[in-house]
Amino acid sequence: MFIRYARNYEKCVECGFCEYSISCPSPDACIGCEACFHGCPYNARKPVEDHKPRGRIKIVVDGSEFEVPERITAKKALELSGYRFTRFPEDDAIFAPCHTGGCFSCALVINGDLKPSCHTGVEKGMVVETNVEGRTPLRIIEGFSPHNVGGVGTPYQLKTGMGYIEVAAFAAGCNLRCGTCQNFHVTYNSSGLPMTPWEGAANLTSMRKRFRVDRMAISGGEPTLNHRWLVEFFKELKKLNSDSKARLHLDTNATILTKERIDDLMEAGITDIGPDLKALRVETFQKLTNIEDRELAEKYLNTSWEAVKYIADKYYPDKVFMGVGIPYNKFIHPDLKEIYEIGLKIASINPEIQVCGLDYRPEFRKRDIIQPTSEEMKKVKKALEEAGLKKVIVQTSRGHIGP
């Protein structure tokens, strides 16, 4: 069975996002790439069974010829040809986490060029190489801008709001499907020009010089999806900013941040990291991230917690500063019980870790929720402190409230 994605005119508000930010790889005939389906802020795209007859075409993959249906993605064509794709990185599979064309994790050499297989239509005679080692990695990066409060991995004492303290870049593509996505314009962008890690590092370095700050950050989307790109990005950023004042900061959902990947990134030069722990329970994690596959959700959640413990045990505080984010909204946590339990677990790892309660606001596909009040966030702070945490701050509509 094949799927195409059709516009749901009852939900469509003609915001234009699917035209100016989401680049359709096949406007004349849907190839089922999923980009518009996942990226529409109003959930106005729906999957429809496509029974229209399809011809068969021949492609070449790693030197072997395969016959596949037309009007599908290169990713789908390879799956039908016996190749395996996964949403968690594995050695014997092609990692394809975003399905929206932004992260380039599933990029293959297609007719000589590096292209995301999830966002490229199959063509007659297409030649595909799955080995991309030696090829310059690419990723859509945008939103280079200064910030006066930084992110989860920014030390609280710097969050004065009295001037710029950091410059940041934002990476397209995410493996989660949070209805509250606060940066969906970047997360689901597939129309931007992909950059090399060296171009990204040069642009961020230029921003540092322009705004005279020492902190340089990358957020998303989810920056860690394209590991090879990110490692080279931080290596180049460190090379271009070799002075002792330079701080290299990564904000992440940590869901695929394995020990090996953490070691690679630390060696590349990271000095500050902000893992965002979405939940403690799998059910809560699924509710927030809309990951329907429970096994995958559990893998993501466990990996994020294991990442925090590994960083705390091996790198914090001498080699890296770590700040942990915890989202709060009544639609996620009807009461503070799980918040308190999250605090207990972090405190058992290290009670000195900076923890920031994040007031999740109406955004993207969850415009029906209400942003937590300052008083609610103060209660979140109290619950985390009662759990034994020493450095708790909370984000509110009026600014941050610190220890």
C-alpha positions as CSV (number, residue, x, y, z in Angstrom):
1,M,0.0,0.0,0.0
2,F,1.2,3.5,-0.9
3,I,0.4,6.7,0.9
4,R,0.0,10.3,-0.3
5,Y,-0.6,13.3,1.8
6,A,-3.6,15.5,0.9
7,R,-4.6,18.9,2.2
8,N,-7.4,18.8,4.8
9,Y,-9.3,22.0,3.8
10,E,-11.4,21.9,6.9
11,K,-8.3,22.5,9.0
12,C,-6.2,24.5,6.6
13,V,-5.9,28.2,7.4
14,E,-3.7,29.0,4.4
15,C,-0.8,30.1,6.6
16,G,1.6,29.4,3.8
17,F,4.1,27.4,5.9
18,C,3.9,24.4,3.7
19,E,4.9,26.6,0.7
20,Y,7.6,28.9,2.1
21,S,9.3,26.6,4.7
22,I,8.5,23.1,3.6
23,S,10.0,22.3,0.2
24,C,7.9,19.7,-1.6
25,P,10.3,17.4,-3.5
26,S,7.5,16.4,-6.0
27,P,4.7,19.1,-6.3
28,D,3.0,17.4,-9.3
29,A,2.6,13.9,-7.7
30,C,3.0,13.2,-4.0
31,I,5.8,10.7,-3.2
32,G,4.8,10.2,0.4
33,C,7.9,11.9,2.0
34,E,5.9,13.0,5.1
35,A,7.4,16.5,5.3
36,C,4.2,18.5,5.0
37,F,2.3,16.0,7.2
38,H,4.7,16.4,10.1
39,G,5.4,20.1,9.6
40,C,1.9,21.7,9.2
41,P,1.2,23.8,12.3
42,Y,-2.5,23.1,12.0
43,N,-2.3,19.4,11.3
44,A,-4.0,20.1,8.0
45,R,-2.4,17.3,6.0
46,K,-3.8,13.8,6.1
47,P,-2.6,10.4,4.8
48,V,-4.6,8.9,2.0
49,E,-4.3,5.5,0.4
50,D,-2.9,6.0,-3.1
51,H,-4.3,3.4,-5.5
52,K,-3.3,5.1,-8.7
53,P,-1.3,2.6,-10.9
54,R,2.4,3.0,-10.7
55,G,5.0,1.9,-13.3
56,R,8.2,0.1,-12.4
57,I,11.6,1.7,-12.9
58,K,15.1,0.4,-12.5
59,I,17.7,2.0,-10.2
60,V,21.2,1.1,-9.2
61,V,22.2,0.9,-5.5
62,D,25.8,0.1,-4.5
63,G,26.4,-1.4,-8.0
64,S,23.4,-3.7,-8.0
65,E,20.3,-3.1,-10.1
66,F,16.8,-3.1,-8.5
67,E,13.3,-2.6,-9.9
68,V,11.1,-0.4,-7.8
69,P,7.8,1.5,-8.1
70,E,7.8,5.0,-9.3
71,R,6.5,8.0,-7.3
72,I,8.2,7.0,-4.0
73,T,11.1,8.4,-2.1
74,A,14.7,7.1,-2.5
75,K,14.4,5.9,1.1
76,K,11.3,3.9,0.4
77,A,12.9,2.5,-2.8
78,L,15.9,1.2,-0.8
79,E,13.6,-0.3,1.9
80,L,11.8,-2.2,-0.8
81,S,15.2,-3.3,-2.1
82,G,16.2,-4.8,1.3
83,Y,18.0,-1.9,3.0
84,R,17.1,-1.2,6.6
85,F,16.4,2.3,8.1
86,T,16.0,3.1,11.8
87,R,15.0,6.0,14.0
88,F,17.6,5.2,16.6
89,P,21.3,4.9,15.4
90,E,22.5,1.4,14.7
91,D,25.6,0.1,13.1
92,D,23.9,-2.0,10.4
93,A,21.2,0.4,9.4
94,I,20.7,3.8,7.8
95,F,19.7,6.3,10.4
96,A,16.6,8.3,9.3
97,P,15.2,10.1,12.3
98,C,13.4,13.2,11.0
99,H,11.5,12.2,7.8
100,T,11.3,15.9,6.9
101,G,14.5,16.5,4.9
102,G,16.3,18.9,7.3
103,C,18.9,16.9,9.2
104,F,20.5,15.0,6.3
105,S,21.2,12.0,8.6
106,C,19.8,9.7,6.0
107,A,21.6,11.4,3.2
108,L,23.1,9.2,0.5
109,V,25.1,9.9,-2.7
110,I,22.3,10.1,-5.3
111,N,23.4,10.7,-8.9
112,G,26.7,12.0,-7.5
113,D,25.3,14.5,-5.0
114,L,24.6,14.1,-1.2
115,K,20.8,14.2,-0.8
116,P,18.4,13.2,2.0
117,S,16.9,9.9,1.0
118,C,13.7,10.7,2.9
119,H,13.1,13.8,0.8
120,T,14.3,12.8,-2.7
121,G,12.1,11.2,-5.2
122,V,13.2,8.1,-7.0
123,E,13.9,8.4,-10.7
124,K,14.5,6.1,-13.6
125,G,18.2,5.1,-13.8
126,M,19.0,6.7,-10.4
127,V,22.4,5.7,-9.1
128,V,22.7,5.5,-5.3
129,E,25.7,4.9,-3.1
130,T,25.0,4.2,0.6
131,N,28.6,4.7,1.7
132,V,29.0,8.5,2.4
133,E,32.3,8.3,4.3
134,G,34.7,10.9,2.8
135,R,31.8,13.1,1.6
136,T,31.5,16.5,3.2
137,P,28.5,16.3,5.6
138,L,25.6,18.7,5.1
139,R,22.7,20.0,7.2
140,I,20.2,22.8,7.0
141,I,21.2,25.4,9.6
142,E,19.7,28.8,10.0
143,G,18.5,31.5,12.5
144,F,22.0,32.7,13.4
145,S,21.2,35.3,16.1
146,P,22.2,36.8,19.5
147,H,20.5,36.0,22.7
148,N,20.3,37.7,26.1
149,V,19.3,34.6,28.2
150,G,20.9,31.6,26.4
151,G,19.5,28.1,26.7
152,V,19.2,25.2,29.2
153,G,22.9,24.8,29.2
154,T,23.7,28.4,30.1
155,P,24.7,29.1,33.7
156,Y,22.0,30.9,35.6
157,Q,24.3,33.8,36.8
158,L,24.7,34.9,33.2
159,K,20.9,35.2,32.6
160,T,20.7,38.9,33.5
161,G,18.6,39.9,30.5
162,M,20.7,43.1,30.4
163,G,22.5,42.4,27.1
164,Y,23.6,39.7,24.7
165,I,25.4,36.8,26.3
166,E,25.4,34.3,23.5
167,V,25.1,33.7,19.8
168,A,23.3,30.7,18.5
169,A,22.5,28.7,15.4
170,F,19.5,26.4,14.9
171,A,19.5,23.0,13.1
172,A,16.6,21.7,11.1
173,G,15.1,18.3,11.7
174,C,14.0,16.5,14.9
175,N,13.3,12.9,15.8
176,L,10.4,14.0,18.2
177,R,7.0,15.3,17.3
178,C,6.2,17.6,20.2
179,G,2.9,19.4,19.7
180,T,4.4,22.2,21.8
181,C,7.4,22.7,19.5
182,Q,8.6,26.2,20.2
183,N,10.9,26.4,17.2
184,F,8.9,24.6,14.5
185,H,9.8,27.2,11.8
186,V,13.3,25.8,11.9
187,T,12.5,22.2,13.0
188,Y,10.4,21.5,9.9
189,N,12.3,23.6,7.4
190,S,13.3,21.7,4.3
191,S,13.6,24.7,2.0
192,G,16.8,26.2,3.4
193,L,20.2,25.7,1.8
194,P,22.3,23.0,3.5
195,M,25.6,24.0,5.0
196,T,28.8,22.3,5.6
197,P,30.0,22.2,9.3
198,W,32.8,24.6,8.4
199,E,30.3,27.1,6.9
200,G,28.2,26.8,10.0
201,A,31.2,27.3,12.4
202,A,32.4,30.3,10.3
203,N,29.0,32.0,10.4
204,L,28.7,31.5,14.2
205,T,32.2,32.7,14.8
206,S,31.4,35.8,12.7
207,M,28.3,36.4,14.9
208,R,30.5,36.1,18.0
209,K,32.8,38.8,16.8
210,R,29.9,41.1,15.7
211,F,28.2,40.9,19.1
212,R,31.3,40.6,21.2
213,V,30.3,37.6,23.3
214,D,32.1,34.5,24.3
215,R,29.4,31.9,24.2
216,M,28.4,30.1,20.9
217,A,25.5,27.6,20.9
218,I,23.7,25.3,18.6
219,S,20.1,24.2,19.2
220,G,17.3,23.0,17.0
221,G,15.3,21.1,16.0
222,E,17.7,18.4,17.4
223,P,21.4,19.1,16.6
224,T,22.6,15.7,17.5
225,L,20.8,13.8,14.7
226,N,23.6,14.3,12.2
227,H,26.5,13.2,14.4
228,R,29.2,13.4,11.8
229,W,28.2,17.0,10.9
230,L,28.0,18.1,14.5
231,V,31.4,16.7,15.5
232,E,33.1,18.5,12.6
233,F,31.1,21.7,13.4
234,F,32.5,21.7,17.0
235,K,36.0,20.9,15.9
236,E,36.0,23.8,13.5
237,L,34.3,26.1,16.0
238,K,37.1,25.3,18.5
239,K,39.7,25.8,15.9
240,L,38.3,29.2,15.0
241,N,37.9,30.2,18.6
242,S,41.0,28.9,20.4
243,D,41.0,31.6,23.1
244,S,40.4,30.6,26.7
245,K,37.2,32.7,26.9
246,A,35.3,30.8,24.2
247,R,32.4,28.6,25.3
248,L,30.9,26.0,23.0
249,H,27.4,25.1,24.0
250,L,25.0,22.3,22.8
251,D,21.3,22.2,23.7
252,T,19.7,18.8,23.0
253,N,16.9,16.5,23.8
254,A,19.6,13.8,24.5
255,T,17.4,11.0,23.1
256,I,20.1,9.5,20.9
257,L,23.1,10.8,22.9
258,T,24.9,7.5,23.5
259,K,28.1,7.3,25.5
260,E,30.2,7.0,22.3
261,R,28.5,10.1,20.8
262,I,29.0,12.0,24.0
263,D,32.7,11.1,24.1
264,D,33.1,12.2,20.4
265,L,31.5,15.6,21.1
266,M,33.4,16.3,24.3
267,E,36.6,15.5,22.4
268,A,35.5,17.9,19.7
269,G,35.4,20.8,22.2
270,I,32.0,21.1,23.9
271,T,32.3,23.1,27.1
272,D,28.5,23.5,28.0
273,I,25.6,21.2,27.4
274,G,21.9,21.4,28.1
275,P,20.0,18.1,28.0
276,D,16.2,18.6,28.0
277,L,14.6,15.7,30.0
278,K,11.1,15.4,28.7
279,A,9.7,13.1,31.4
280,L,10.3,10.3,33.8
281,R,7.5,7.9,32.7
282,V,7.2,6.5,29.2
283,E,3.5,7.4,29.1
284,T,4.3,11.1,29.8
285,F,7.1,11.1,27.3
286,Q,4.8,9.7,24.6
287,K,2.1,12.3,25.5
288,L,4.5,15.1,25.1
289,T,6.5,13.9,22.1
290,N,3.8,12.1,20.2
291,I,6.1,9.1,19.6
292,E,3.5,6.4,19.2
293,D,5.9,3.4,19.1
294,R,6.3,2.6,22.9
295,E,9.5,0.6,22.4
296,L,11.1,3.6,20.5
297,A,9.8,6.0,23.1
298,E,11.3,4.0,25.9
299,K,14.6,3.8,24.1
300,Y,14.7,7.6,23.6
301,L,13.7,8.3,27.2
302,N,16.2,5.9,28.7
303,T,19.0,7.2,26.5
304,S,18.4,10.8,27.6
305,W,18.5,9.8,31.3
306,E,21.6,7.7,30.8
307,A,23.3,10.6,29.0
308,V,22.7,12.9,31.9
309,K,24.2,10.4,34.3
310,Y,27.2,9.6,32.1
311,I,28.0,13.3,31.6
312,A,27.6,14.0,35.3
313,D,29.9,11.0,36.3
314,K,32.6,11.5,33.7
315,Y,32.7,15.2,32.6
316,Y,30.8,17.4,35.1
317,P,31.8,19.9,36.5
318,D,35.5,19.9,35.7
319,K,35.3,19.4,31.9
320,V,31.8,20.6,31.1
321,F,29.0,22.7,32.5
322,M,25.7,20.9,32.4
323,G,22.2,22.4,32.9
324,V,19.2,20.1,32.7
325,G,15.8,21.3,31.4
326,I,12.4,19.9,32.6
327,P,9.2,21.0,30.8
328,Y,6.1,21.8,32.8
329,N,2.5,22.4,31.8
330,K,-0.7,21.1,33.3
331,F,-1.5,19.2,30.0
332,I,1.7,17.2,30.6
333,H,1.8,17.0,34.4
334,P,-1.7,17.4,36.0
335,D,0.1,17.5,39.3
336,L,3.6,17.9,40.6
337,K,4.2,14.3,41.5
338,E,6.2,13.3,38.5
339,I,8.1,16.7,38.6
340,Y,9.1,15.8,42.2
341,E,10.2,12.3,41.2
342,I,12.3,13.7,38.3
343,G,14.0,15.9,40.9
344,L,14.7,12.9,43.1
345,K,16.3,11.0,40.2
346,I,18.5,14.0,39.2
347,A,19.5,14.7,42.8
348,S,20.5,11.0,43.1
349,I,22.9,11.6,40.2
350,N,24.2,14.9,41.5
351,P,22.2,17.5,43.5
352,E,24.5,20.3,42.3
353,I,23.4,20.1,38.7
354,Q,21.6,23.2,37.5
355,V,18.0,22.3,36.7
356,C,15.6,24.7,34.9
357,G,11.9,24.3,34.9
358,L,10.5,25.3,31.5
359,D,7.1,26.8,31.2
360,Y,5.7,25.2,28.1
361,R,3.4,27.7,26.3
362,P,0.8,27.4,23.5
363,E,2.7,26.8,20.3
364,F,2.6,24.8,17.0
365,R,-0.2,22.2,17.4
366,K,-0.9,22.8,21.0
367,R,-2.5,26.2,20.9
368,D,-5.3,25.1,23.3
369,I,-3.1,25.0,26.3
370,I,-2.4,27.8,28.8
371,Q,1.1,29.0,29.6
372,P,1.8,28.3,33.3
373,T,1.7,31.3,35.6
374,S,4.7,32.6,37.6
375,E,3.0,31.2,40.7
376,E,2.7,27.7,39.1
377,M,6.4,27.8,38.2
378,K,7.3,28.8,41.7
379,K,5.6,25.6,42.9
380,V,7.6,23.6,40.3
381,K,10.7,25.2,41.8
382,K,9.7,24.3,45.3
383,A,8.9,20.7,44.3
384,L,12.4,20.3,42.7
385,E,14.1,21.8,45.7
386,E,12.2,19.6,48.1
387,A,13.5,16.7,46.1
388,G,17.0,17.7,47.0
389,L,18.3,19.8,44.1
390,K,20.5,22.7,45.1
391,K,20.4,24.9,41.9
392,V,16.9,25.2,40.6
393,I,15.7,28.0,38.3
394,V,12.4,28.3,36.6
395,Q,11.5,30.0,33.4
396,T,8.4,32.3,33.6
397,S,6.7,34.8,31.4
398,R,8.4,37.5,33.6
399,G,11.9,36.1,33.3
400,H,13.9,33.5,35.2
401,I,13.6,32.9,38.9
402,G,16.8,31.6,40.4
403,P,18.2,29.9,43.5
